[in-house]
Amino acid sequence: MHGHDGVVFEACDKAGGLNEYGIARYKLVDLWRRRASHEQQTDSLDEGMEIFSMADTEAAEARRDLNKLLDALPERQRLPIVHTKLEGLSVGETAKLTGMSESAVKVAVHRGLKALAEKIRGKQ
């Protein structure tokens, strides 16, 4: 039946045995099942929050250790490593910031990383 504002369905049985209300009911049940399944998949995150706090602690410890290692380097090696490797600046940007040439920045990064590796291995 058509009304002025839209289509209005009548609740009568169809030849196939289902009416519009039956179809809507099944669609609604399917929606509820999908939502319940989705909620079950996401609820478990609340139970494991201590894992995230442990990861934060480990990251803070790693940052502290890295800063301690970097502080042992001369500034001429430390700054290019911090700018290029930790802050993500380009070699050119680092050269402008430090007043070094681009090739000097590359050499300083290489030598600084080599010195850090030796320090980690315990050679110094």
Phi, psi and omega per residue, in radians:
M1 nan 2.358 -3.136
H2 -1.804 2.312 3.057
G3 -1.917 -3.058 -3.124
H4 -1.285 -0.576 -3.064
D5 -1.693 -0.121 -3.134
G6 2.863 -2.930 -3.122
V7 -1.614 2.295 3.112
V8 -1.996 2.210 -3.126
F9 -1.593 2.477 3.059
E10 -1.692 2.537 -3.126
A11 -1.477 1.365 3.091
C12 -2.255 2.628 -3.132
D13 -1.215 2.480 3.093
K14 -1.699 2.977 -3.133
A15 -1.080 -0.548 -3.116
G16 -1.374 -0.167 3.097
G17 1.791 -0.236 3.140
L18 -1.993 2.449 3.006
N19 -1.856 3.123 -3.077
E20 -1.101 -0.600 3.139
Y21 -1.178 -0.641 3.088
G22 -1.139 -0.742 3.108
I23 -1.104 -0.783 3.126
A24 -1.082 -0.685 3.129
R25 -1.093 -0.798 3.126
Y26 -1.119 -0.687 3.095
K27 -1.092 -0.718 3.134
L28 -1.140 -0.730 3.104
V29 -1.097 -0.746 3.092
D30 -1.066 -0.721 3.107
L31 -1.079 -0.789 3.134
W32 -1.080 -0.700 3.129
R33 -1.128 -0.749 3.119
R34 -1.098 -0.753 3.125
R35 -1.112 -0.737 3.140
A36 -1.117 -0.719 3.118
S37 -1.116 -0.746 3.134
H38 -1.134 -0.726 3.136
E39 -1.137 -0.630 3.109
Q40 -1.149 -0.618 -3.125
Q41 -1.240 -0.510 -3.066
T42 -1.746 -0.251 -3.109
D43 -1.179 -0.500 -3.023
S44 -1.193 -0.248 -3.129
L45 -1.143 -0.552 -3.123
D46 -1.138 -0.504 -3.090
E47 -1.294 -0.416 -3.041
G48 -1.860 0.469 -3.081
M49 -1.127 -0.460 3.130
E50 -1.125 -0.443 3.081
I51 -1.097 -0.728 -3.129
F52 -1.186 -0.649 3.132
S53 -1.200 -0.607 3.075
M54 -1.146 -0.684 3.126
A55 -1.129 -0.673 3.098
D56 -1.104 -0.724 3.135
T57 -1.122 -0.777 3.132
E58 -1.119 -0.682 3.117
A59 -1.131 -0.703 3.122
A60 -1.135 -0.698 3.108
E61 -1.142 -0.724 3.128
A62 -1.119 -0.717 3.101
R63 -1.078 -0.754 3.135
R64 -1.099 -0.788 3.131
D65 -1.099 -0.737 3.135
L66 -1.108 -0.765 3.117
N67 -1.097 -0.641 3.113
K68 -1.125 -0.743 3.111
L69 -1.147 -0.765 -3.124
L70 -1.141 -0.626 3.135
D71 -1.108 -0.409 3.132
A72 -1.349 -0.254 -3.139
L73 -1.458 2.678 3.002
P74 -1.128 2.613 -3.098
E75 -0.979 -0.601 -3.119
R76 -1.131 -0.410 3.064
Q77 -1.725 -0.649 -3.072
R78 -1.119 -0.862 -3.071
L79 -1.058 -0.821 3.094
P80 -1.062 -0.616 3.106
I81 -1.165 -0.802 -3.138
V82 -1.063 -0.811 -3.088
H83 -1.179 -0.796 -3.050
T84 -1.455 -0.739 -3.021
K85 -1.571 -0.597 -3.077
L86 -1.727 -0.687 -3.122
E87 -1.603 -0.257 3.073
G88 1.393 0.326 3.104
L89 -1.337 2.751 3.097
S90 -1.350 2.931 3.096
V91 -1.097 -0.704 3.125
G92 -1.107 -0.776 3.118
E93 -1.111 -0.701 3.121
T94 -1.145 -0.685 3.117
A95 -1.066 -0.746 3.125
K96 -1.134 -0.715 -3.126
L97 -1.159 -0.693 -3.038
T98 -1.623 -0.245 -3.092
G99 1.388 0.248 3.133
M100 -1.733 2.841 3.019
S101 -1.346 2.842 3.140
E102 -1.087 -0.711 3.135
S103 -1.171 -0.622 3.104
A104 -1.153 -0.617 3.087
V105 -1.116 -0.794 -3.136
K106 -1.069 -0.770 3.139
V107 -1.131 -0.737 -3.127
A108 -1.125 -0.702 3.106
V109 -1.110 -0.811 -3.140
H110 -1.052 -0.871 -3.112
R111 -1.169 -0.665 3.122
G112 -1.141 -0.747 3.105
L113 -1.148 -0.651 3.091
K114 -1.112 -0.738 3.122
A115 -1.145 -0.679 3.095
L116 -1.115 -0.731 3.121
A117 -1.078 -0.743 3.127
E118 -1.159 -0.662 3.129
K119 -1.150 -0.694 3.123
I120 -1.158 -0.680 3.115
R121 -1.256 -0.214 3.100
G122 1.565 0.343 -3.127
K123 -1.432 -0.270 3.139
Q124 -2.187 nan nan
